[in-house]
Amino acid sequence: MARAYVDAGSQIILTNTFGANRIRMGDHGLAGQVAEVNRRGVQISVAAPGTVRASLPRSDRPVRCS
């Protein structure tokens, strides 16, 4: 999906990880996988532009959203 936005001319790509939080995923027994789901969502969105490089957060630091 992110690639389609890039192809359409988007310069800003968001991750589709809005429900990937401890409470929401805990409802499905997946609270322990929150970090991995969010990390993978970022990797997918970063890879979408192809030639554009972006820095991923280090896995030993918490990801902060503002």
Stockholm file with secondary structure:
# STOCKHOLM 1.0

chainA/1-66         MARAYVDAGSQIILTNTFGANRIRMGDHGLAGQVAEVNRRGVQISVAAPGTVRASLPRSDRPVRCS
#=GR chainA/1-66 SS CHHHHHHTTCSCCCCSCTTCSHHHHHTTTCGGGHHHHHHHHHHHHHHTTSSCCCCCCCTTSCCCCC
#=GC SS_cons        CHHHHHHTTCSCCCCSCTTCSHHHHHTTTCGGGHHHHHHHHHHHHHHTTSSCCCCCCCTTSCCCCC
//
